[in-house]
Amino acid sequence: MKTKLKTIIKIIISGILIFLLLQQVDLKQTWQIIKDIKIINHILLISVLIIANIIHSYRWRMLLTPYQRYFSLINLFKLKLVSIYYNCILPSNFSGDFIRGYYLSKNKKNGIELSQSLSSIIIERILGFGALIFLIFIGIFYNYTILNRIKILPYLLSIFIIFLISLLFLFSKNIKNKLKKIFSSPRYQNKKLFRKIKKYYLSIHYYNKYKKIIIISFVLAIFLQGSTILINYLAFYSIGVEISIWKLFFVIPLISILNMVPVSFGNIGFREGVYVILFSYLGIGAEQSITVSLLLRFYNILLGLTGILSKNISTLKIKK
């Protein structure tokens, strides 16, 4: 009942946000902007997106190596595309990640446990979030005047502090030993929920032994978040809007963080609204901002559909 209520609420929110956006945008002008985009620009943008997702899949495979399994990069890439599709249409943009983790663990004979596959994705998300914070603070040096106008620095500092506390909680050996002792007590040991929490926590903490993999993965995460900035820069360029890429170092990571909040289905309406608001501080009109947001959403759905249609994902070839 609660799940249905949340779904209904998110549908209503999506509808309200879309309605409000439509009041601010000239649809004819937006459509004309889309029609004027050259085919070569579409090809370039999709190519960069594909390359970024291949690198993302390689990083995921790297994070799976501690579990002594070898996974085909092609199959991981297809699963990544499938997760993109579901992130675009489901209530939370974490839904697709759960789905790819589930399918990866579906082959019980040669695969890995669900807790392990999801733990690799959680680590992936943590490193990605750290990369976003890193890029935002780089962007602050080039966008301090904008920062003063939107007055968001205290919130960014709070997010940074919470992130550091989370890292300490997840990877501290002392905290691990204390939690392990607590979860092993008779009071919690017989409770299914706490057994699962312990299992997932230990799977995540397991990465503490593989610092080299974590460091390389973090560097790749910075590169991947940087590719998102590049994609947005190219998207604005394709519709005839010139913008300093250094300004995007602040705005795009901020949009990515805000987009993690599960406000509506695939954050439809919410993400476009964030684009309009934040890019208005850069002097870019609502039509241009929404065009870029919708354009990138379309590319992601297209790539996601390609992943779904390319292969029956239940027949993954996984080798030891």
PALUM-845358 format. One record per residue (C-alpha): residue in three letters; x, y, z. Coordinates in nm, 4 decimals, always signed. Layout:
# PALUM-845358
<atom resn="ALA" xx="X" yy="Y" zz="Z"/>
...
# end
This chain:
# PALUM-845358
<atom resn="MET" xx="+0.0000" yy="+0.0000" zz="+0.0000"/>
<atom resn="LYS" xx="+0.2819" yy="+0.2403" zz="+0.0911"/>
<atom resn="THR" xx="+0.4649" yy="+0.1566" zz="-0.2332"/>
<atom resn="LYS" xx="+0.1526" yy="+0.2297" zz="-0.4386"/>
<atom resn="LEU" xx="+0.1021" yy="+0.5579" zz="-0.2543"/>
<atom resn="LYS" xx="+0.4633" yy="+0.6631" zz="-0.3225"/>
<atom resn="THR" xx="+0.4187" yy="+0.5728" zz="-0.6891"/>
<atom resn="ILE" xx="+0.0996" yy="+0.7789" zz="-0.7141"/>
<atom resn="ILE" xx="+0.2674" yy="+1.0739" zz="-0.5402"/>
<atom resn="LYS" xx="+0.5630" yy="+1.0610" zz="-0.7820"/>
<atom resn="ILE" xx="+0.3290" yy="+1.0453" zz="-1.0821"/>
<atom resn="ILE" xx="+0.1466" yy="+1.3531" zz="-0.9512"/>
<atom resn="ILE" xx="+0.4771" yy="+1.5336" zz="-0.8880"/>
<atom resn="SER" xx="+0.5964" yy="+1.4470" zz="-1.2398"/>
<atom resn="GLY" xx="+0.2751" yy="+1.5866" zz="-1.3855"/>
<atom resn="ILE" xx="+0.2946" yy="+1.9083" zz="-1.1812"/>
<atom resn="LEU" xx="+0.6604" yy="+1.9662" zz="-1.2708"/>
<atom resn="ILE" xx="+0.5977" yy="+1.9072" zz="-1.6416"/>
<atom resn="PHE" xx="+0.2972" yy="+2.1445" zz="-1.6294"/>
<atom resn="LEU" xx="+0.5027" yy="+2.4173" zz="-1.4597"/>
<atom resn="LEU" xx="+0.7835" yy="+2.3781" zz="-1.7121"/>
<atom resn="LEU" xx="+0.5452" yy="+2.4015" zz="-2.0036"/>
<atom resn="GLN" xx="+0.4316" yy="+2.7391" zz="-1.8684"/>
<atom resn="GLN" xx="+0.7889" yy="+2.8672" zz="-1.8923"/>
<atom resn="VAL" xx="+0.8868" yy="+2.7263" zz="-2.2310"/>
<atom resn="ASP" xx="+0.7978" yy="+2.8041" zz="-2.5912"/>
<atom resn="LEU" xx="+0.7493" yy="+2.4516" zz="-2.7315"/>
<atom resn="LYS" xx="+0.7696" yy="+2.5684" zz="-3.0927"/>
<atom resn="GLN" xx="+1.1046" yy="+2.7317" zz="-3.0288"/>
<atom resn="THR" xx="+1.2290" yy="+2.4234" zz="-2.8414"/>
<atom resn="TRP" xx="+1.1258" yy="+2.1970" zz="-3.1300"/>
<atom resn="GLN" xx="+1.2936" yy="+2.4283" zz="-3.3804"/>
<atom resn="ILE" xx="+1.6176" yy="+2.4158" zz="-3.1785"/>
<atom resn="ILE" xx="+1.6074" yy="+2.0354" zz="-3.1854"/>
<atom resn="LYS" xx="+1.5354" yy="+2.0275" zz="-3.5605"/>
<atom resn="ASP" xx="+1.8332" yy="+2.2547" zz="-3.6324"/>
<atom resn="ILE" xx="+2.0853" yy="+2.0204" zz="-3.4674"/>
<atom resn="LYS" xx="+2.3180" yy="+1.8741" zz="-3.7309"/>
<atom resn="ILE" xx="+2.3374" yy="+1.4962" zz="-3.7681"/>
<atom resn="ILE" xx="+2.7133" yy="+1.5058" zz="-3.7125"/>
<atom resn="ASN" xx="+2.6527" yy="+1.6564" zz="-3.3681"/>
<atom resn="HIS" xx="+2.4084" yy="+1.3762" zz="-3.2804"/>
<atom resn="ILE" xx="+2.6685" yy="+1.1190" zz="-3.3883"/>
<atom resn="LEU" xx="+2.9417" yy="+1.2916" zz="-3.1869"/>
<atom resn="LEU" xx="+2.7312" yy="+1.3094" zz="-2.8699"/>
<atom resn="ILE" xx="+2.6170" yy="+0.9479" zz="-2.8908"/>
<atom resn="SER" xx="+2.9750" yy="+0.8350" zz="-2.9603"/>
<atom resn="VAL" xx="+3.1072" yy="+1.0125" zz="-2.6498"/>
<atom resn="LEU" xx="+2.8244" yy="+0.8612" zz="-2.4434"/>
<atom resn="ILE" xx="+2.9056" yy="+0.5111" zz="-2.5706"/>
<atom resn="ILE" xx="+3.2786" yy="+0.5514" zz="-2.4979"/>
<atom resn="ALA" xx="+3.2023" yy="+0.6819" zz="-2.1485"/>
<atom resn="ASN" xx="+2.9777" yy="+0.3825" zz="-2.0754"/>
<atom resn="ILE" xx="+3.2398" yy="+0.1383" zz="-2.2039"/>
<atom resn="ILE" xx="+3.4933" yy="+0.2929" zz="-1.9628"/>
<atom resn="HIS" xx="+3.2282" yy="+0.2794" zz="-1.6894"/>
<atom resn="SER" xx="+3.1814" yy="-0.0934" zz="-1.7587"/>
<atom resn="TYR" xx="+3.5578" yy="-0.1481" zz="-1.7463"/>
<atom resn="ARG" xx="+3.5668" yy="+0.0251" zz="-1.4074"/>
<atom resn="TRP" xx="+3.2839" yy="-0.1985" zz="-1.2856"/>
<atom resn="ARG" xx="+3.4744" yy="-0.5084" zz="-1.4002"/>
<atom resn="MET" xx="+3.7772" yy="-0.3817" zz="-1.2101"/>
<atom resn="LEU" xx="+3.5676" yy="-0.3478" zz="-0.8934"/>
<atom resn="LEU" xx="+3.4497" yy="-0.7078" zz="-0.9385"/>
<atom resn="THR" xx="+3.8034" yy="-0.8539" zz="-0.9516"/>
<atom resn="PRO" xx="+3.8362" yy="-0.8918" zz="-0.5690"/>
<atom resn="TYR" xx="+3.5678" yy="-1.1631" zz="-0.5930"/>
<atom resn="GLN" xx="+3.7953" yy="-1.3765" zz="-0.8125"/>
<atom resn="ARG" xx="+3.5666" yy="-1.3758" zz="-1.1142"/>
<atom resn="TYR" xx="+3.6229" yy="-1.2637" zz="-1.4707"/>
<atom resn="PHE" xx="+3.3326" yy="-1.1009" zz="-1.6508"/>
<atom resn="SER" xx="+3.3058" yy="-1.0219" zz="-2.0191"/>
<atom resn="LEU" xx="+3.3356" yy="-0.6471" zz="-2.0750"/>
<atom resn="ILE" xx="+3.0742" yy="-0.6692" zz="-2.3513"/>
<atom resn="ASN" xx="+2.8190" yy="-0.8292" zz="-2.1196"/>
<atom resn="LEU" xx="+2.8881" yy="-0.5778" zz="-1.8431"/>
<atom resn="PHE" xx="+2.8487" yy="-0.2991" zz="-2.0991"/>
<atom resn="LYS" xx="+2.5097" yy="-0.4380" zz="-2.2044"/>
<atom resn="LEU" xx="+2.4012" yy="-0.4575" zz="-1.8411"/>
<atom resn="LYS" xx="+2.5142" yy="-0.0991" zz="-1.7927"/>
<atom resn="LEU" xx="+2.2987" yy="+0.0106" zz="-2.0870"/>
<atom resn="VAL" xx="+2.0017" yy="-0.1773" zz="-1.9433"/>
<atom resn="SER" xx="+2.0484" yy="-0.0018" zz="-1.6088"/>
<atom resn="ILE" xx="+2.0532" yy="+0.3361" zz="-1.7865"/>
<atom resn="TYR" xx="+1.7150" yy="+0.2602" zz="-1.9423"/>
<atom resn="TYR" xx="+1.5546" yy="+0.1646" zz="-1.6102"/>
<atom resn="ASN" xx="+1.7079" yy="+0.4652" zz="-1.4347"/>
<atom resn="CYS" xx="+1.5294" yy="+0.6816" zz="-1.6933"/>
<atom resn="ILE" xx="+1.1821" yy="+0.5347" zz="-1.6344"/>
<atom resn="LEU" xx="+1.1670" yy="+0.4027" zz="-1.2767"/>
<atom resn="PRO" xx="+1.0956" yy="+0.6102" zz="-0.9629"/>
<atom resn="SER" xx="+1.4572" yy="+0.6053" zz="-0.8431"/>
<atom resn="ASN" xx="+1.7734" yy="+0.6483" zz="-1.0464"/>
<atom resn="PHE" xx="+1.9218" yy="+0.3686" zz="-0.8350"/>
<atom resn="SER" xx="+1.6665" yy="+0.1167" zz="-0.9653"/>
<atom resn="GLY" xx="+1.8680" yy="+0.0367" zz="-1.2761"/>
<atom resn="ASP" xx="+2.1769" yy="-0.0289" zz="-1.0638"/>
<atom resn="PHE" xx="+1.9880" yy="-0.2832" zz="-0.8567"/>
<atom resn="ILE" xx="+1.8641" yy="-0.4511" zz="-1.1753"/>
<atom resn="ARG" xx="+2.2127" yy="-0.4884" zz="-1.3257"/>
<atom resn="GLY" xx="+2.3437" yy="-0.6170" zz="-0.9919"/>
<atom resn="TYR" xx="+2.0597" yy="-0.8682" zz="-0.9783"/>
<atom resn="TYR" xx="+2.1179" yy="-0.9992" zz="-1.3304"/>
<atom resn="LEU" xx="+2.4903" yy="-1.0241" zz="-1.2702"/>
<atom resn="SER" xx="+2.4279" yy="-1.2542" zz="-0.9736"/>
<atom resn="LYS" xx="+2.1504" yy="-1.4493" zz="-1.1456"/>
<atom resn="ASN" xx="+2.3852" yy="-1.7214" zz="-1.2723"/>
<atom resn="LYS" xx="+2.4227" yy="-1.9127" zz="-0.9454"/>
<atom resn="LYS" xx="+2.6677" yy="-2.1670" zz="-1.0861"/>
<atom resn="ASN" xx="+2.9445" yy="-1.9376" zz="-1.2023"/>
<atom resn="GLY" xx="+2.8372" yy="-1.5937" zz="-1.0836"/>
<atom resn="ILE" xx="+2.8695" yy="-1.4119" zz="-0.7540"/>
<atom resn="GLU" xx="+2.6268" yy="-1.3449" zz="-0.4728"/>
<atom resn="LEU" xx="+2.3816" yy="-1.0581" zz="-0.4952"/>
<atom resn="SER" xx="+2.5433" yy="-0.8941" zz="-0.1914"/>
<atom resn="GLN" xx="+2.8779" yy="-0.8958" zz="-0.3714"/>
<atom resn="SER" xx="+2.7498" yy="-0.7623" zz="-0.7045"/>
<atom resn="LEU" xx="+2.5504" yy="-0.4884" zz="-0.5313"/>
<atom resn="SER" xx="+2.8459" yy="-0.4038" zz="-0.3082"/>
<atom resn="SER" xx="+3.0597" yy="-0.3436" zz="-0.6174"/>
<atom resn="ILE" xx="+2.7900" yy="-0.1059" zz="-0.7440"/>
<atom resn="ILE" xx="+2.7654" yy="+0.0700" zz="-0.4064"/>
<atom resn="ILE" xx="+3.1429" yy="+0.1252" zz="-0.4095"/>
<atom resn="GLU" xx="+3.1094" yy="+0.2470" zz="-0.7674"/>
<atom resn="ARG" xx="+2.8440" yy="+0.4968" zz="-0.6583"/>
<atom resn="ILE" xx="+3.0484" yy="+0.6137" zz="-0.3589"/>
<atom resn="LEU" xx="+3.3546" yy="+0.6781" zz="-0.5750"/>
<atom resn="GLY" xx="+3.1370" yy="+0.8538" zz="-0.8328"/>
<atom resn="PHE" xx="+2.9892" yy="+1.0771" zz="-0.5640"/>
<atom resn="GLY" xx="+3.3392" yy="+1.1590" zz="-0.4377"/>
<atom resn="ALA" xx="+3.4405" yy="+1.2519" zz="-0.7922"/>
<atom resn="LEU" xx="+3.1393" yy="+1.4857" zz="-0.8167"/>
<atom resn="ILE" xx="+3.2398" yy="+1.6638" zz="-0.4967"/>
<atom resn="PHE" xx="+3.5992" yy="+1.6903" zz="-0.6237"/>
<atom resn="LEU" xx="+3.4864" yy="+1.8503" zz="-0.9510"/>
<atom resn="ILE" xx="+3.2427" yy="+2.0853" zz="-0.7763"/>
<atom resn="PHE" xx="+3.5195" yy="+2.2275" zz="-0.5585"/>
<atom resn="ILE" xx="+3.7344" yy="+2.2749" zz="-0.8689"/>
<atom resn="GLY" xx="+3.4411" yy="+2.4541" zz="-1.0308"/>
<atom resn="ILE" xx="+3.4005" yy="+2.6824" zz="-0.7287"/>
<atom resn="PHE" xx="+3.7310" yy="+2.8562" zz="-0.8102"/>
<atom resn="TYR" xx="+3.5985" yy="+2.9507" zz="-1.1546"/>
<atom resn="ASN" xx="+3.2420" yy="+3.0295" zz="-1.0497"/>
<atom resn="TYR" xx="+3.2668" yy="+3.2070" zz="-0.7163"/>
<atom resn="THR" xx="+3.0368" yy="+3.4903" zz="-0.8281"/>
<atom resn="ILE" xx="+2.7636" yy="+3.2394" zz="-0.9213"/>
<atom resn="LEU" xx="+2.8160" yy="+3.0634" zz="-0.5882"/>
<atom resn="ASN" xx="+2.7462" yy="+3.3892" zz="-0.4047"/>
<atom resn="ARG" xx="+2.4249" yy="+3.4374" zz="-0.5991"/>
<atom resn="ILE" xx="+2.2741" yy="+3.0954" zz="-0.5323"/>
<atom resn="LYS" xx="+2.4165" yy="+3.0727" zz="-0.1768"/>
<atom resn="ILE" xx="+2.4706" yy="+2.6986" zz="-0.1821"/>
<atom resn="LEU" xx="+2.8190" yy="+2.6730" zz="-0.0269"/>
<atom resn="PRO" xx="+2.6952" yy="+2.5757" zz="+0.3260"/>
<atom resn="TYR" xx="+2.4960" yy="+2.2878" zz="+0.1736"/>
<atom resn="LEU" xx="+2.7966" yy="+2.1727" zz="-0.0296"/>
<atom resn="LEU" xx="+3.0157" yy="+2.1761" zz="+0.2807"/>
<atom resn="SER" xx="+2.7497" yy="+1.9764" zz="+0.4693"/>
<atom resn="ILE" xx="+2.7374" yy="+1.7185" zz="+0.1895"/>
<atom resn="PHE" xx="+3.1167" yy="+1.6957" zz="+0.1930"/>
<atom resn="ILE" xx="+3.1256" yy="+1.6384" zz="+0.5709"/>
<atom resn="ILE" xx="+2.8515" yy="+1.3724" zz="+0.5488"/>
<atom resn="PHE" xx="+3.0458" yy="+1.2034" zz="+0.2698"/>
<atom resn="LEU" xx="+3.3639" yy="+1.1907" zz="+0.4811"/>
<atom resn="ILE" xx="+3.1714" yy="+1.0515" zz="+0.7794"/>
<atom resn="SER" xx="+3.0192" yy="+0.7848" zz="+0.5531"/>
<atom resn="LEU" xx="+3.3643" yy="+0.6836" zz="+0.4281"/>
<atom resn="LEU" xx="+3.4880" yy="+0.6564" zz="+0.7871"/>
<atom resn="PHE" xx="+3.1843" yy="+0.4471" zz="+0.8807"/>
<atom resn="LEU" xx="+3.2266" yy="+0.2119" zz="+0.5849"/>
<atom resn="PHE" xx="+3.6040" yy="+0.1623" zz="+0.5873"/>
<atom resn="SER" xx="+3.7271" yy="+0.2164" zz="+0.9418"/>
<atom resn="LYS" xx="+3.8649" yy="-0.1088" zz="+1.0889"/>
<atom resn="ASN" xx="+3.7704" yy="-0.0039" zz="+1.4424"/>
<atom resn="ILE" xx="+3.4105" yy="+0.0669" zz="+1.3436"/>
<atom resn="LYS" xx="+3.4008" yy="-0.2591" zz="+1.1469"/>
<atom resn="ASN" xx="+3.5156" yy="-0.4628" zz="+1.4483"/>
<atom resn="LYS" xx="+3.2643" yy="-0.2922" zz="+1.6774"/>
<atom resn="LEU" xx="+2.9744" yy="-0.3434" zz="+1.4362"/>
<atom resn="LYS" xx="+3.0768" yy="-0.7026" zz="+1.3714"/>
<atom resn="LYS" xx="+3.0718" yy="-0.7654" zz="+1.7457"/>
<atom resn="ILE" xx="+2.7301" yy="-0.6022" zz="+1.7791"/>
<atom resn="PHE" xx="+2.5780" yy="-0.7950" zz="+1.4875"/>
<atom resn="SER" xx="+2.7231" yy="-1.1214" zz="+1.6200"/>
<atom resn="SER" xx="+2.5446" yy="-1.0858" zz="+1.9538"/>
<atom resn="PRO" xx="+2.2440" yy="-1.3165" zz="+2.0153"/>
<atom resn="ARG" xx="+2.0155" yy="-1.0132" zz="+2.0144"/>
<atom resn="TYR" xx="+2.0792" yy="-0.9430" zz="+1.6433"/>
<atom resn="GLN" xx="+2.2216" yy="-1.2674" zz="+1.5078"/>
<atom resn="ASN" xx="+1.8859" yy="-1.4371" zz="+1.4759"/>
<atom resn="LYS" xx="+1.7201" yy="-1.1446" zz="+1.3001"/>
<atom resn="LYS" xx="+1.7178" yy="-1.1719" zz="+0.9207"/>
<atom resn="LEU" xx="+1.7395" yy="-0.7973" zz="+0.8597"/>
<atom resn="PHE" xx="+2.0521" yy="-0.7535" zz="+1.0713"/>
<atom resn="ARG" xx="+2.2151" yy="-1.0594" zz="+0.9130"/>
<atom resn="LYS" xx="+2.1649" yy="-0.8971" zz="+0.5734"/>
<atom resn="ILE" xx="+2.2984" yy="-0.5621" zz="+0.6941"/>
<atom resn="LYS" xx="+2.6065" yy="-0.7373" zz="+0.8306"/>
<atom resn="LYS" xx="+2.6567" yy="-0.9272" zz="+0.5051"/>
<atom resn="TYR" xx="+2.6366" yy="-0.6152" zz="+0.2870"/>
<atom resn="TYR" xx="+2.8478" yy="-0.4078" zz="+0.5241"/>
<atom resn="LEU" xx="+3.1266" yy="-0.6668" zz="+0.5294"/>
<atom resn="SER" xx="+3.1104" yy="-0.7001" zz="+0.1488"/>
<atom resn="ILE" xx="+3.1623" yy="-0.3249" zz="+0.1145"/>
<atom resn="HIS" xx="+3.4343" yy="-0.3143" zz="+0.3804"/>
<atom resn="TYR" xx="+3.6085" yy="-0.6006" zz="+0.1964"/>
<atom resn="TYR" xx="+3.7321" yy="-0.3433" zz="-0.0565"/>
<atom resn="ASN" xx="+3.9528" yy="-0.1944" zz="+0.2137"/>
<atom resn="LYS" xx="+4.2063" yy="-0.4656" zz="+0.1189"/>
<atom resn="TYR" xx="+4.2210" yy="-0.3446" zz="-0.2420"/>
<atom resn="LYS" xx="+4.3372" yy="+0.0150" zz="-0.2148"/>
<atom resn="LYS" xx="+4.5039" yy="+0.0132" zz="-0.5578"/>
<atom resn="ILE" xx="+4.1746" yy="-0.0838" zz="-0.7253"/>
<atom resn="ILE" xx="+3.9931" yy="+0.1865" zz="-0.5267"/>
<atom resn="ILE" xx="+4.2444" yy="+0.4561" zz="-0.6278"/>
<atom resn="ILE" xx="+4.2365" yy="+0.3623" zz="-0.9982"/>
<atom resn="SER" xx="+3.8567" yy="+0.3427" zz="-0.9884"/>
<atom resn="PHE" xx="+3.8376" yy="+0.6878" zz="-0.8290"/>
<atom resn="VAL" xx="+4.0609" yy="+0.8351" zz="-1.1002"/>
<atom resn="LEU" xx="+3.8353" yy="+0.6758" zz="-1.3627"/>
<atom resn="ALA" xx="+3.5319" yy="+0.8144" zz="-1.1772"/>
<atom resn="ILE" xx="+3.6749" yy="+1.1668" zz="-1.2078"/>
<atom resn="PHE" xx="+3.7333" yy="+1.1046" zz="-1.5772"/>
<atom resn="LEU" xx="+3.3767" yy="+0.9759" zz="-1.6232"/>
<atom resn="GLN" xx="+3.2204" yy="+1.2691" zz="-1.4396"/>
<atom resn="GLY" xx="+3.4400" yy="+1.4927" zz="-1.6542"/>
<atom resn="SER" xx="+3.3000" yy="+1.3203" zz="-1.9637"/>
<atom resn="THR" xx="+2.9497" yy="+1.4183" zz="-1.8457"/>
<atom resn="ILE" xx="+3.0665" yy="+1.7798" zz="-1.8397"/>
<atom resn="LEU" xx="+3.2091" yy="+1.7370" zz="-2.1901"/>
<atom resn="ILE" xx="+2.8838" yy="+1.5832" zz="-2.3178"/>
<atom resn="ASN" xx="+2.6822" yy="+1.8767" zz="-2.1834"/>
<atom resn="TYR" xx="+2.9320" yy="+2.1216" zz="-2.3346"/>
<atom resn="LEU" xx="+2.8979" yy="+1.9521" zz="-2.6747"/>
<atom resn="ALA" xx="+2.5180" yy="+1.9436" zz="-2.6398"/>
<atom resn="PHE" xx="+2.5015" yy="+2.3199" zz="-2.5795"/>
<atom resn="TYR" xx="+2.7459" yy="+2.3768" zz="-2.8634"/>
<atom resn="SER" xx="+2.5260" yy="+2.1660" zz="-3.0959"/>
<atom resn="ILE" xx="+2.2310" yy="+2.4021" zz="-3.0377"/>
<atom resn="GLY" xx="+2.4443" yy="+2.7123" zz="-3.0915"/>
<atom resn="VAL" xx="+2.5037" yy="+2.8090" zz="-2.7272"/>
<atom resn="GLU" xx="+2.8609" yy="+2.9012" zz="-2.6372"/>
<atom resn="ILE" xx="+2.9473" yy="+2.8421" zz="-2.2742"/>
<atom resn="SER" xx="+3.2722" yy="+2.8208" zz="-2.0795"/>
<atom resn="ILE" xx="+3.3455" yy="+2.4592" zz="-1.9913"/>
<atom resn="TRP" xx="+3.4812" yy="+2.5793" zz="-1.6555"/>
<atom resn="LYS" xx="+3.1350" yy="+2.7019" zz="-1.5611"/>
<atom resn="LEU" xx="+3.0057" yy="+2.3508" zz="-1.6280"/>
<atom resn="PHE" xx="+3.2568" yy="+2.2123" zz="-1.3760"/>
<atom resn="PHE" xx="+3.0335" yy="+2.3624" zz="-1.1091"/>
<atom resn="VAL" xx="+2.6847" yy="+2.3312" zz="-1.2592"/>
<atom resn="ILE" xx="+2.6869" yy="+1.9770" zz="-1.4042"/>
<atom resn="PRO" xx="+2.8172" yy="+1.7933" zz="-1.0908"/>
<atom resn="LEU" xx="+2.5624" yy="+1.9916" zz="-0.8881"/>
<atom resn="ILE" xx="+2.2846" yy="+1.8777" zz="-1.1235"/>
<atom resn="SER" xx="+2.4083" yy="+1.5177" zz="-1.0922"/>
<atom resn="ILE" xx="+2.3914" yy="+1.5360" zz="-0.7116"/>
<atom resn="LEU" xx="+2.0427" yy="+1.6897" zz="-0.7135"/>
<atom resn="ASN" xx="+1.9301" yy="+1.4276" zz="-0.9639"/>
<atom resn="MET" xx="+2.0006" yy="+1.1572" zz="-0.7043"/>
<atom resn="VAL" xx="+1.6940" yy="+1.2729" zz="-0.5124"/>
<atom resn="PRO" xx="+1.4067" yy="+1.0423" zz="-0.6249"/>
<atom resn="VAL" xx="+1.1430" yy="+1.3112" zz="-0.6759"/>
<atom resn="SER" xx="+0.9567" yy="+1.1678" zz="-0.9773"/>
<atom resn="PHE" xx="+0.9748" yy="+0.8832" zz="-1.2312"/>
<atom resn="GLY" xx="+1.3220" yy="+0.9052" zz="-1.3819"/>
<atom resn="ASN" xx="+1.3179" yy="+1.2552" zz="-1.2285"/>
<atom resn="ILE" xx="+1.1167" yy="+1.3631" zz="-1.5340"/>
<atom resn="GLY" xx="+1.0340" yy="+1.7300" zz="-1.4940"/>
<atom resn="PHE" xx="+1.2574" yy="+1.7701" zz="-1.1892"/>
<atom resn="ARG" xx="+1.5832" yy="+1.7343" zz="-1.3806"/>
<atom resn="GLU" xx="+1.4628" yy="+1.9690" zz="-1.6550"/>
<atom resn="GLY" xx="+1.3588" yy="+2.2208" zz="-1.3905"/>
<atom resn="VAL" xx="+1.7025" yy="+2.2050" zz="-1.2282"/>
<atom resn="TYR" xx="+1.8628" yy="+2.2645" zz="-1.5689"/>
<atom resn="VAL" xx="+1.6440" yy="+2.5714" zz="-1.6230"/>
<atom resn="ILE" xx="+1.7124" yy="+2.7191" zz="-1.2789"/>
<atom resn="LEU" xx="+2.0885" yy="+2.6611" zz="-1.2637"/>
<atom resn="PHE" xx="+2.1635" yy="+2.7574" zz="-1.6223"/>
<atom resn="SER" xx="+1.9573" yy="+3.0740" zz="-1.5835"/>
<atom resn="TYR" xx="+2.2419" yy="+3.1947" zz="-1.3559"/>
<atom resn="LEU" xx="+2.4694" yy="+3.1559" zz="-1.6589"/>
<atom resn="GLY" xx="+2.2365" yy="+3.3604" zz="-1.8769"/>
<atom resn="ILE" xx="+2.1024" yy="+3.0651" zz="-2.0764"/>
<atom resn="GLY" xx="+1.7330" yy="+3.0591" zz="-2.1666"/>
<atom resn="ALA" xx="+1.4825" yy="+2.7967" zz="-2.0536"/>
<atom resn="GLU" xx="+1.4284" yy="+2.6617" zz="-2.4070"/>
<atom resn="GLN" xx="+1.8007" yy="+2.5937" zz="-2.4543"/>
<atom resn="SER" xx="+1.8406" yy="+2.4346" zz="-2.1108"/>
<atom resn="ILE" xx="+1.5397" yy="+2.2076" zz="-2.1505"/>
<atom resn="THR" xx="+1.6472" yy="+2.1125" zz="-2.5027"/>
<atom resn="VAL" xx="+1.9847" yy="+1.9907" zz="-2.3736"/>
<atom resn="SER" xx="+1.8245" yy="+1.7999" zz="-2.0839"/>
<atom resn="LEU" xx="+1.5681" yy="+1.6325" zz="-2.3108"/>
<atom resn="LEU" xx="+1.8317" yy="+1.5601" zz="-2.5755"/>
<atom resn="LEU" xx="+2.0557" yy="+1.3780" zz="-2.3268"/>
<atom resn="ARG" xx="+1.7567" yy="+1.1954" zz="-2.1792"/>
<atom resn="PHE" xx="+1.6622" yy="+1.0767" zz="-2.5296"/>
<atom resn="TYR" xx="+2.0163" yy="+0.9526" zz="-2.5974"/>
<atom resn="ASN" xx="+2.0203" yy="+0.7603" zz="-2.2697"/>
<atom resn="ILE" xx="+1.6837" yy="+0.5965" zz="-2.3372"/>
<atom resn="LEU" xx="+1.8028" yy="+0.5079" zz="-2.6875"/>
<atom resn="LEU" xx="+2.1207" yy="+0.3458" zz="-2.5523"/>
<atom resn="GLY" xx="+1.9191" yy="+0.1687" zz="-2.2830"/>
<atom resn="LEU" xx="+1.6779" yy="+0.0233" zz="-2.5386"/>
<atom resn="THR" xx="+1.9762" yy="-0.0927" zz="-2.7425"/>
<atom resn="GLY" xx="+2.1048" yy="-0.2810" zz="-2.4386"/>
<atom resn="ILE" xx="+1.7682" yy="-0.4448" zz="-2.3749"/>
<atom resn="LEU" xx="+1.7142" yy="-0.5484" zz="-2.7370"/>
<atom resn="SER" xx="+2.0715" yy="-0.6603" zz="-2.8103"/>
<atom resn="LYS" xx="+2.0662" yy="-0.9759" zz="-2.6041"/>
<atom resn="ASN" xx="+1.8703" yy="-1.1809" zz="-2.3569"/>
<atom resn="ILE" xx="+2.0539" yy="-1.0688" zz="-2.0433"/>
<atom resn="SER" xx="+1.9635" yy="-1.3873" zz="-1.8573"/>
<atom resn="THR" xx="+2.2159" yy="-1.5780" zz="-2.0719"/>
<atom resn="LEU" xx="+2.5273" yy="-1.3945" zz="-1.9607"/>
<atom resn="LYS" xx="+2.8505" yy="-1.5829" zz="-2.0210"/>
<atom resn="ILE" xx="+3.0454" yy="-1.5603" zz="-1.7006"/>
<atom resn="LYS" xx="+3.3840" yy="-1.7283" zz="-1.6642"/>
<atom resn="LYS" xx="+3.5877" yy="-1.8139" zz="-1.3608"/>
# end
